[in-house]
Amino acid sequence: MKRKSRGMDRLIAFFIVGAMVLIILAILMGSYFLGFIGFLKVMGVEYESYWAIYLFLFFIFVFGFIAFFKGTRFFNEECQTE
């Protein structure tokens, strides 16, 4: 019986790992999104659509990402040499 090539094995492994990562990210982001919707419902907040909440959370992530890295050495102007 002839064995498959190593390239095919690596391709299958890459596909499986990539699918697992995508599934994990989908579960995490979905639970965060649905948890936030539940929090808003408990607090009595009304909203236009799910897209409005999605955009709000997206901008919170973007601004939080920028604020996080702005406080690190990477963006600190004092640490840059001329």
Backbone bond lengths (Angstrom), bond angles and torsions (degrees), N, CA, C in turn:
res aa  C-N    CA-C-N  psi(-1)  N-CA   C-N-CA  omega(-1)  CA-C   N-CA-C  phi
1 M - - - 1.452 - - 1.519 109.19 -
2 K 1.315 116.12 132.13 1.451 121.45 -176.40 1.530 110.61 -85.29
3 R 1.341 115.19 135.78 1.470 120.81 -179.54 1.528 109.36 -84.47
4 K 1.358 116.55 147.14 1.464 121.89 176.49 1.528 109.64 -65.48
5 S 1.299 115.96 157.86 1.461 119.53 178.36 1.527 110.42 -72.80
6 R 1.330 114.86 158.56 1.463 120.21 179.95 1.533 111.49 -65.99
7 G 1.317 115.95 -32.78 1.459 119.30 179.62 1.517 112.18 -62.29
8 M 1.325 116.64 -39.25 1.462 120.46 178.95 1.534 110.33 -68.22
9 D 1.338 116.92 -38.67 1.466 120.27 177.27 1.528 111.04 -62.51
10 R 1.318 116.33 -41.89 1.469 119.92 179.67 1.528 110.91 -67.39
11 L 1.315 116.41 -38.23 1.461 120.34 178.71 1.524 110.97 -63.82
12 I 1.312 116.91 -42.93 1.467 121.28 178.18 1.520 110.39 -64.74
13 A 1.342 117.34 -43.52 1.465 120.98 178.98 1.527 110.78 -63.49
14 F 1.329 117.23 -41.57 1.456 121.04 178.74 1.522 110.46 -63.13
15 F 1.318 117.07 -41.75 1.460 121.03 179.17 1.529 111.13 -64.27
16 I 1.311 117.87 -43.31 1.466 121.51 -179.43 1.524 110.95 -64.94
17 V 1.336 117.00 -45.83 1.473 120.29 179.84 1.526 110.26 -64.59
18 G 1.337 117.30 -42.50 1.464 120.70 178.43 1.518 112.27 -62.27
19 A 1.347 116.52 -41.11 1.464 120.33 178.16 1.525 110.84 -64.99
20 M 1.324 116.77 -39.96 1.471 119.84 178.67 1.520 111.17 -64.44
21 V 1.322 117.31 -41.72 1.467 120.85 179.55 1.527 110.05 -64.38
22 L 1.332 117.32 -44.05 1.465 120.09 178.38 1.522 112.23 -62.83
23 I 1.315 117.45 -39.92 1.469 120.66 178.39 1.521 110.81 -65.07
24 I 1.321 116.93 -42.97 1.468 120.74 179.65 1.528 110.45 -63.85
25 L 1.348 117.27 -44.51 1.466 120.09 178.74 1.526 111.52 -63.96
26 A 1.329 116.99 -38.71 1.465 120.24 178.72 1.528 110.73 -64.30
27 I 1.317 117.28 -40.72 1.470 120.76 178.60 1.528 110.68 -65.52
28 L 1.333 116.77 -44.04 1.468 119.88 -179.62 1.525 111.96 -65.08
29 M 1.326 116.75 -47.51 1.463 119.61 -178.80 1.531 111.18 -68.80
30 G 1.303 117.24 -37.38 1.464 120.44 177.91 1.513 112.33 -64.73
31 S 1.332 115.92 -42.11 1.469 118.41 179.35 1.525 110.79 -68.48
32 Y 1.334 116.97 -36.06 1.459 119.80 176.96 1.526 110.42 -64.86
33 F 1.330 116.36 -45.96 1.463 121.29 -179.31 1.525 110.79 -63.34
34 L 1.318 117.63 -48.49 1.465 120.30 -178.98 1.524 111.77 -68.58
35 G 1.327 117.05 -32.90 1.458 120.27 175.19 1.514 111.90 -65.13
36 F 1.317 115.94 -39.39 1.461 119.77 178.06 1.518 110.79 -67.30
37 I 1.327 117.37 -38.97 1.470 120.68 176.44 1.525 110.27 -62.95
38 G 1.321 117.28 -41.68 1.464 121.14 177.01 1.514 112.03 -63.08
39 F 1.336 116.37 -40.40 1.466 120.48 177.71 1.523 110.55 -62.58
40 L 1.333 117.04 -44.02 1.460 119.87 178.75 1.521 111.59 -64.03
41 K 1.331 116.42 -37.21 1.463 119.95 179.61 1.535 110.46 -66.19
42 V 1.330 116.93 -40.89 1.471 120.86 178.95 1.526 110.43 -65.74
43 M 1.334 116.56 -37.88 1.453 120.30 -179.14 1.529 112.28 -79.00
44 G 1.323 118.17 -8.49 1.455 121.62 177.41 1.513 114.79 82.41
45 V 1.323 116.41 21.19 1.464 120.37 -179.63 1.521 109.29 -82.72
46 E 1.341 115.97 133.97 1.460 120.61 176.41 1.522 108.63 -103.01
47 Y 1.323 116.60 147.13 1.453 121.06 -178.39 1.519 108.97 -140.64
48 E 1.339 114.99 157.84 1.463 121.72 -176.00 1.530 111.66 -69.45
49 S 1.324 116.72 -50.67 1.456 120.31 -175.78 1.528 109.04 -156.02
50 Y 1.316 114.93 173.29 1.462 119.66 175.91 1.528 111.03 -69.70
51 W 1.323 117.15 -27.96 1.462 119.85 177.53 1.518 111.48 -65.01
52 A 1.317 117.52 -34.15 1.461 120.39 177.69 1.526 110.40 -63.99
53 I 1.313 116.84 -41.23 1.462 120.46 177.72 1.519 110.36 -68.62
54 Y 1.325 116.16 -41.02 1.454 120.43 178.88 1.525 110.90 -59.77
55 L 1.345 117.33 -46.54 1.458 120.57 178.82 1.524 111.44 -64.66
56 F 1.325 117.15 -39.23 1.462 120.64 178.00 1.525 110.34 -60.55
57 L 1.328 117.57 -47.85 1.464 120.71 179.56 1.522 111.55 -65.88
58 F 1.335 117.19 -37.09 1.461 120.41 178.03 1.519 110.73 -61.05
59 F 1.341 116.83 -46.52 1.455 120.02 -179.70 1.525 111.74 -68.73
60 I 1.315 117.63 -32.73 1.465 119.89 175.06 1.525 110.01 -62.29
61 F 1.342 117.15 -43.77 1.462 120.69 177.67 1.530 111.23 -63.57
62 V 1.334 117.36 -43.66 1.463 120.30 -178.26 1.524 110.45 -64.69
63 F 1.327 117.89 -49.19 1.458 120.59 -179.12 1.531 111.59 -66.70
64 G 1.321 116.89 -35.95 1.456 119.70 175.61 1.513 112.24 -65.48
65 F 1.321 116.68 -39.09 1.464 121.73 177.57 1.523 110.46 -63.19
66 I 1.343 116.30 -44.61 1.463 120.48 179.18 1.528 110.51 -65.07
67 A 1.324 117.46 -44.40 1.462 121.05 -179.28 1.522 111.02 -64.89
68 F 1.321 117.07 -36.39 1.464 120.33 179.31 1.519 110.65 -64.54
69 F 1.326 117.12 -46.71 1.452 119.72 -177.49 1.519 113.20 -79.30
70 K 1.328 117.56 -20.34 1.459 119.68 176.85 1.529 110.29 -69.09
71 G 1.311 117.42 -29.04 1.449 121.01 179.41 1.514 113.85 -86.31
72 T 1.318 118.50 -4.15 1.467 120.78 -179.70 1.516 110.43 -91.82
73 R 1.303 116.25 175.16 1.458 122.05 -179.47 1.518 112.10 -65.55
74 F 1.307 117.08 -25.10 1.458 120.44 -175.06 1.521 111.70 -61.23
75 F 1.323 117.67 -38.95 1.458 121.43 -178.99 1.520 113.82 -104.76
76 N 1.303 117.52 1.49 1.459 121.00 -176.22 1.524 109.11 -74.74
77 E 1.324 117.40 123.45 1.483 121.23 -176.83 1.513 112.03 -71.70
78 E 1.327 119.23 -25.93 1.449 121.29 -178.93 1.520 112.09 -67.86
79 C 1.314 117.46 -27.44 1.451 121.47 -176.50 1.520 112.79 -87.25
80 Q 1.324 118.43 -10.51 1.456 120.10 -179.63 1.520 110.30 -79.78
81 T 1.314 115.68 137.24 1.460 120.39 179.26 1.514 110.06 -99.93
82 E 1.316 115.88 150.98 1.464 119.73 -179.96 1.499 110.47 -103.26
